[in-house]
Amino acid sequence: MFEAITDSIRGALSLIDRGRLTEANIRDGLRQVRQALLEADVNYEVAQDFISRVTEQAVGEQVLKSLRPSEQIIGIVYQELVNLMGPVDHSLQIKRDGMSILMMCGLQGSGKTTTCGKLAKMLREQGVQPMLVAADLQLPAAIEQLKIIGEQVGVPVYSEDPAKSSPLQVCRNAVADAKKRGNIKVIILDTAGRLHVDDELMRELELIDSKIGPDQALLVCDSMTGQDAVRSAKAFNEALELDGVILTKLDGDTRGGAALSVKAVTGVPIKFIGVGEQLDRLEEFHPERMASRILGGGDLATLLEKAQREFDADDMMRQQELMRKGKFTLEDFRDQFKQIRRMGPMKQIMSMIPGLGGMLDTNPDIDPEQEINRIEAMINSMTPDERRNPDKIDRSRRNRIAGGSGTEPSDVHQLIKQFQGMSGMMQQMAGMGLKDRLRAVRELADGGLMDPNAQFAKDKQRSKRGPLDSAKAREKKKKQRKDSRKARKRNR
């Protein structure tokens, strides 16, 4: 997420950090920040205004004469990024008594129908019973998709035959049906989309808006369309007076232009972001967390929320007790990876840990998923007894495990050695809260099982030599050891 803009802004700010700061080199650095924003598809006027505000503060006498002016400038950029994207109100104005109606709108392909399902799942988990309404009669497939999603999240779906109804009629009848059911608190209207903004679409939405009177109108935008997303948000807002925007596909958006421009151009806050196709991949949008990610500072708060949502509390307590007693095994270690993977792609998780995101940026060829697959393959190739008692793994067992996992015996040896060296750290972590454990992950990655720099160098070396070369190298080492033993015997 935002890799391109993060790299560009950090590169530009690093220029400011070199040598003695003057007004001239601050302006040069901020010009590059402006260029980075434009390349990230940020609206031109938004980029201009942003740099003007930052420059005005950065070249002030108080900054230039401070002990650490470069840090102050980064602080100014961070605060202005927060101001640019916020403030945000995440509430959906759900009524305490009676029903609330949310109207979801957006262009075709923006992820609107899936987002309706994600929102319904989120509300249901909060103890609020929603109902989905298939008011998109343009595409029969959209009605079927909503029914499937409704089944997946356990939420009722109201629909009618598109040939015998109209969007307004469907919405009216859905409200009447929800009242009869008695337990529905929120109605989510999945309205029609188009390939582009047109008069027919807007008239249809305005009619539903005026006759049904939804409590909130939310626009679903595909963040990967950049400026098109901002332009469509502006058009929808002028017609409907939007209450909020939901940006989808943010996990695939390396530029970030839409997230940085929508609020400034429309005045409408981004309430939620979609960060994956799964129905639980909807998050509240926090400008301060996003600004921290953009500047490479990670996002421990979001990571902590993900962990609390995905980790099994009983299993965590069991593992904590094992760590405290020093009985944490390679089996337990492998099971932890399974829990972590439920939180999302490893690159995304690592980018939220301060320091690790930058490490991935400087080593773009590193694939954390591949590294974890490698570790899991080695552990799975061990017997249950070996996983619980790695001390028993001698040379012949290492060779067997390496053969079964497609790795080298030296990799197995390194895994066991590093895992044993981690036992002290594991016992310390047993007494930590979840947040402190996440911070400790960085220390483990810097010098523990996943040292990506060392592994990357090893993988590059392996890729240069084929399997025959590798076998020859082992034979050569074997001969050298033999010769060395003979020499020692002669000397005795």
C-alpha positions in Angstrom: 0.0 0.0 0.0 1.4 3.4 -1.0 4.8 2.0 -1.8 5.5 4.5 -4.6 4.6 7.6 -2.7 6.3 6.3 0.5 9.6 5.7 -1.4 9.4 9.1 -3.2 8.6 11.2 -0.1 11.1 9.5 2.1 13.7 10.0 -0.7 12.9 13.7 -1.0 13.0 14.2 2.8 16.3 12.4 3.0 17.8 15.2 0.8 16.7 17.8 3.4 18.4 15.7 6.1 21.9 16.0 4.6 24.3 18.7 5.7 23.4 22.1 7.0 19.8 23.2 6.5 19.1 26.4 4.6 15.9 27.8 3.2 17.2 27.0 -0.3 17.7 23.3 0.2 14.5 22.9 2.2 12.6 24.4 -0.8 14.5 22.0 -3.2 13.5 19.0 -1.0 9.9 20.1 -0.8 9.8 20.5 -4.6 10.7 16.9 -4.8 8.0 16.0 -2.3 5.5 17.9 -4.6 6.8 15.9 -7.6 6.3 12.7 -5.6 2.7 13.7 -4.8 1.9 14.4 -8.5 3.5 11.1 -9.6 1.3 9.4 -7.0 -1.7 10.8 -8.9 -2.6 13.4 -6.2 -4.8 16.2 -7.5 -2.7 19.1 -8.8 -4.3 21.8 -6.7 -4.2 19.6 -3.6 -0.4 18.9 -4.1 0.2 22.7 -4.6 -1.7 23.7 -1.5 -0.1 21.0 0.6 3.5 22.0 -0.3 2.6 25.7 0.2 1.4 25.0 3.8 4.5 22.8 4.6 6.9 25.3 3.1 5.4 28.2 5.0 6.1 26.4 8.3 9.4 24.7 7.3 11.3 27.8 6.3 10.3 29.6 9.5 13.1 30.9 11.8 12.0 28.6 14.6 12.6 25.5 12.5 15.9 26.6 10.9 17.4 27.5 14.3 16.2 24.3 16.1 18.6 21.5 17.2 17.0 19.0 14.8 15.3 20.9 12.0 15.0 17.9 9.7 12.9 16.0 12.3 10.7 19.1 12.7 10.1 19.2 9.0 9.1 15.5 8.9 6.8 16.4 11.8 5.2 19.2 9.8 4.8 17.0 6.7 3.1 14.3 9.0 0.7 16.8 10.5 -0.2 18.3 7.2 -0.9 14.8 5.8 -3.2 14.2 8.7 -5.0 17.5 8.1 -5.3 16.7 4.4 -7.0 13.3 5.0 -9.0 14.2 8.1 -10.8 14.7 10.4 -12.9 11.5 10.1 -16.2 10.5 11.8 -16.5 6.7 11.6 -20.0 6.6 13.0 -22.9 5.5 10.7 -25.5 7.4 12.8 -27.4 4.2 13.7 -30.7 5.2 15.4 -31.2 3.8 18.9 -35.0 3.5 18.2 -36.3 2.5 14.8 -34.4 1.6 11.6 -31.5 3.4 9.9 -31.1 3.3 6.1 -27.7 3.5 4.4 -27.6 4.1 0.7 -24.5 2.7 -1.0 -23.6 4.1 -4.4 -20.7 3.9 -6.9 -19.6 3.0 -10.4 -19.6 -0.5 -11.8 -16.4 -2.4 -10.8 -15.8 -0.2 -7.7 -16.5 -3.1 -5.4 -19.8 -1.7 -4.2 -21.8 -5.0 -3.8 -18.9 -6.7 -1.9 -18.5 -3.6 0.3 -22.3 -3.8 1.2 -21.5 -7.3 2.4 -18.5 -6.2 4.4 -20.5 -3.4 6.0 -23.3 -5.9 6.9 -20.8 -8.3 8.4 -19.2 -5.5 10.5 -22.6 -4.3 11.8 -23.6 -7.8 12.7 -20.4 -8.4 14.7 -21.3 -5.2 16.6 -24.7 -6.7 17.6 -26.7 -4.7 15.0 -29.0 -6.8 12.7 -28.8 -5.5 9.0 -30.7 -6.4 5.9 -29.2 -6.1 2.4 -31.4 -4.7 -0.5 -30.6 -5.6 -4.1 -31.6 -2.3 -5.7 -29.1 -2.6 -8.6 -31.5 -3.9 -11.3 -29.1 -3.0 -14.2 -27.1 -6.3 -13.7 -29.0 -9.5 -12.7 -25.6 -10.8 -11.7 -25.3 -8.1 -9.0 -28.6 -9.5 -7.4 -27.2 -13.0 -7.4 -23.9 -11.8 -6.0 -25.6 -10.0 -3.2 -27.6 -13.1 -2.3 -24.5 -15.2 -2.1 -22.8 -12.6 0.1 -25.9 -12.4 2.3 -25.7 -16.2 2.9 -21.9 -16.0 3.7 -22.4 -13.3 6.4 -25.7 -14.6 7.7 -27.8 -11.6 6.7 -31.2 -11.5 4.9 -31.3 -10.1 1.4 -34.4 -8.5 -0.1 -34.8 -8.7 -3.9 -37.4 -8.6 -6.7 -37.6 -9.6 -10.3 -35.8 -6.8 -12.3 -38.3 -7.2 -15.2 -41.3 -6.5 -12.9 -40.0 -3.7 -10.7 -38.0 -0.5 -10.4 -35.1 0.5 -8.0 -37.4 2.9 -6.1 -40.1 0.2 -5.7 -37.6 -2.3 -4.5 -36.3 0.1 -1.9 -39.9 1.0 -0.7 -40.9 -2.7 -0.5 -37.7 -3.5 1.3 -38.4 -0.9 4.0 -41.9 -2.4 4.5 -40.5 -5.9 4.6 -37.9 -4.9 7.2 -40.6 -3.4 9.4 -42.6 -6.6 9.3 -39.6 -8.7 10.3 -39.2 -6.5 13.4 -35.6 -7.3 14.2 -33.9 -5.3 11.4 -32.0 -2.2 12.7 -30.1 -1.2 9.5 -31.2 -1.4 5.8 -28.3 -1.3 3.3 -29.4 -0.3 -0.2 -27.1 -1.6 -2.9 -28.0 0.8 -5.7 -27.2 0.7 -9.4 -23.8 1.5 -10.8 -22.7 2.6 -14.3 -19.4 2.4 -16.2 -19.3 6.2 -15.8 -21.3 9.1 -14.2 -24.4 9.8 -16.3 -27.7 11.7 -16.0 -29.8 8.6 -15.9 -27.8 7.2 -12.9 -28.0 10.4 -11.0 -31.7 10.8 -11.6 -32.3 7.3 -10.3 -30.2 7.9 -7.1 -31.7 11.4 -6.5 -35.2 9.8 -6.7 -34.3 7.1 -4.1 -32.6 9.8 -2.0 -35.7 12.1 -2.0 -38.4 9.4 -1.6 -36.8 6.9 0.8 -34.7 9.5 2.8 -31.7 7.4 3.7 -29.9 8.4 7.0 -26.5 8.3 5.3 -25.3 8.2 1.6 -21.9 6.5 1.2 -19.9 6.4 -2.0 -17.8 3.3 -2.8 -14.7 4.3 -4.9 -12.0 2.2 -6.5 -8.8 3.8 -5.2 -6.7 2.3 -8.0 -8.5 4.6 -10.5 -6.7 7.6 -8.9 -8.0 10.9 -10.2 -11.1 9.2 -11.8 -12.1 8.2 -8.3 -11.8 11.8 -7.1 -13.8 13.1 -10.0 -16.6 10.6 -9.5 -16.7 11.4 -5.8 -17.1 15.1 -6.7 -19.9 14.4 -9.1 -21.8 12.1 -6.7 -21.4 14.6 -3.9 -22.9 17.4 -5.9 -25.9 15.3 -6.7 -26.5 13.6 -3.3 -24.5 15.4 -0.6 -22.5 12.4 0.5 -21.9 11.6 4.1 -18.8 9.5 3.5 -16.6 7.7 1.1 -15.3 4.0 1.3 -12.1 3.5 -0.7 -11.7 -0.1 -2.0 -8.7 -2.0 -3.3 -6.4 0.1 -1.1 -4.2 -3.0 -0.6 -3.3 -2.9 -4.3 -2.9 0.9 -4.6 0.8 1.7 -4.6 0.2 5.4 -5.5 -2.3 6.6 -2.9 -3.5 9.6 -4.9 -7.2 9.0 -4.3 -6.8 8.7 -0.5 -4.8 11.9 -0.4 -7.2 13.9 -2.6 -10.8 12.8 -1.9 -11.3 14.7 1.3 -9.6 17.9 0.1 -11.5 18.0 -3.3 -15.0 17.0 -2.1 -14.9 17.9 1.6 -16.4 14.4 2.3 -14.4 12.2 4.7 -13.1 8.7 4.0 -14.9 6.6 6.6 -13.7 3.1 5.7 -11.1 1.4 3.5 -11.2 -2.0 1.8 -7.9 -3.8 2.1 -8.7 -7.2 0.5 -11.4 -9.2 -1.2 -12.4 -11.2 1.9 -15.6 -10.0 3.7 -13.7 -9.2 6.9 -11.2 -6.8 5.1 -13.0 -3.5 5.9 -11.2 -1.1 8.2 -11.9 2.3 9.7 -9.8 5.0 8.0 -7.5 6.7 10.4 -5.6 9.7 8.8 -2.9 9.7 11.5 -2.1 6.0 11.0 -2.1 6.4 7.2 0.3 9.4 7.4 2.6 7.3 9.6 2.6 4.5 7.0 3.3 7.0 4.2 6.3 8.3 6.1 7.6 4.8 6.9 6.6 4.9 10.6 4.5 1.8 10.5 1.1 1.3 12.0 1.2 -0.7 15.3 -2.3 0.4 16.3 -4.0 -1.2 13.3 -1.8 -4.3 13.6 -2.8 -4.6 17.2 -6.5 -4.4 16.3 -6.0 -7.1 13.6 -4.2 -9.4 16.1 -6.9 -9.0 18.7 -9.6 -9.8 16.1 -7.8 -12.8 14.6 -5.9 -14.5 17.4 -7.5 -17.2 19.4 -7.4 -16.0 23.1 -7.3 -19.4 24.6 -4.5 -20.5 22.3 -2.6 -17.4 23.1 -2.9 -18.1 26.8 -1.6 -21.6 26.3 1.3 -20.5 24.2 2.1 -17.8 26.8 2.3 -20.4 29.6 4.5 -22.6 27.4 6.9 -19.7 26.7 7.0 -18.8 30.4 8.0 -22.3 31.3 10.5 -22.5 28.4 8.5 -25.3 26.7 7.8 -23.5 23.5 8.5 -25.9 20.7 9.0 -25.7 16.9 5.4 -27.0 16.6 4.1 -24.0 18.6 6.3 -21.7 16.5 4.8 -23.1 13.3 1.2 -22.6 14.7 2.0 -19.0 15.5 2.7 -18.4 11.8 -0.7 -19.8 10.9 -2.3 -17.3 13.3 -0.3 -14.4 11.9 -1.3 -15.3 8.3 -4.9 -14.9 9.2 -4.2 -11.2 9.7 -3.4 -10.7 6.0 -0.4 -10.9 3.6 3.0 -10.9 5.4 4.3 -7.9 3.4 1.3 -5.9 4.6 1.8 -7.0 8.2 5.5 -6.3 8.2 5.0 -2.8 6.7 2.9 -2.0 9.8 5.9 -2.7 12.2 8.1 0.4 12.5 11.5 -0.3 10.8 10.5 -3.5 9.0 8.6 -1.7 6.2 11.8 0.3 5.4 13.8 -3.0 5.4 11.5 -4.4 2.8 11.7 -1.3 0.7 15.5 -1.5 0.6 15.3 -5.2 -0.3 12.4 -5.4 -2.8 13.4 -8.9 -3.9 12.7 -10.3 -0.4 9.4 -12.3 -0.2 8.4 -12.8 3.5 5.8 -15.3 2.4 8.4 -17.4 0.7 10.7 -17.2 3.8 7.9 -18.4 6.1 7.0 -21.2 3.6 10.7 -22.3 3.8 10.6 -22.4 7.6 7.3 -24.2 7.7 8.5 -26.8 5.1 11.6 -27.6 7.3 9.4 -27.9 10.5 6.9 -30.1 8.6 9.7 -32.4 7.4 10.6 -33.2 11.0 9.1 -35.9 13.1 6.8 -34.8 16.0 9.6 -35.9 18.4 12.2 -33.8 16.5 9.9 -30.7 16.6 9.6 -31.1 20.4 13.2 -32.0 21.0 15.4 -30.2 18.3 18.6 -31.3 20.2 18.1 -34.8 18.8 18.6 -33.5 15.2 22.0 -34.7 14.2 23.7 -34.6 10.8 21.9 -37.5 9.2 18.5 -36.1 10.4 19.4 -32.7 9.1 20.1 -34.2 5.7 16.8 -36.0 5.8 14.8 -32.9 6.8 16.6 -30.8 4.1 15.8 -33.4 1.4 12.1 -33.4 2.5 11.8 -29.6 2.5 13.8 -28.8 -0.6 16.4 -26.8 1.5 20.0 -27.3 2.4 21.2 -29.1 5.6 22.9 -25.8 6.6 19.4 -24.1 6.5 18.0 -26.7 8.9 21.1 -26.3 11.2 20.6 -22.5 11.1 16.8 -22.8 11.9 17.5 -25.0 15.0 20.4 -22.8 16.2 18.4 -19.6 15.9 15.3 -21.1 17.5 17.3 -22.3 20.5 18.9 -18.9 20.8 15.5 -17.4 20.9 14.4 -19.3 24.1 15.4 -16.5 26.4 13.5 -13.9 24.3 10.5 -16.2 24.2 10.4 -16.3 28.0 10.7 -12.5 28.2 7.8 -12.2 25.7 5.6 -14.4 27.9 5.3 -11.5 30.4 4.6 -8.9 27.7 1.3 -7.5 26.5 0.3 -8.1 22.9 1.5 -4.6 21.8 5.0 -5.2 23.3 5.2 -8.6 21.7 4.5 -7.0 18.3 7.4 -4.5 19.0 9.6 -7.5 19.9 8.9 -9.0 16.4 11.2 -6.4 15.0 14.1 -7.6 17.2 13.5 -11.2 16.1 13.5 -10.2 12.5 16.6 -8.1 12.8 18.7 -10.9 14.2 16.6 -14.0 14.4 14.8 -16.5 12.3 13.9 -14.2 9.5 17.1 -12.3 8.7 16.1 -11.3 5.2 19.4 -9.7 4.2 21.4 -12.9 5.0 18.8 -15.2 3.4 18.6 -13.0 0.3 22.3 -13.1 -0.1 22.3 -16.9 0.3 19.4 -17.3 -2.2 21.3 -15.1 -4.8 24.4 -17.3 -4.3 22.3 -20.4 -4.8 20.7 -19.1 -7.9 24.1 -18.4 -9.5 25.2 -22.0 -9.0 23.2 -25.0 -10.2 22.6 -28.2 -8.3 25.7 -29.8 -9.8 27.9 -26.8 -8.7 26.4 -27.1 -5.2 27.2 -30.8 -5.0 30.8 -30.1 -6.2 31.2 -27.5 -3.5 30.1 -29.9 -0.8 32.5 -32.6 -2.1 35.3 -30.0 -2.2 34.6 -29.0 1.5 34.5 -32.7 2.4 37.9 -33.3 0.9 39.3 -30.2 2.6 38.1 -31.5 6.0 39.7 -34.9 5.3 43.0 -33.3 4.3 42.9 -31.1 7.4 42.4 -34.2 9.6 45.3 -36.0 7.9 47.5 -33.0 8.5 46.6 -32.8 12.2 47.5 -36.5 12.6 50.9 -36.0 10.9 51.7 -33.1 13.2 50.9 -35.2 16.2 
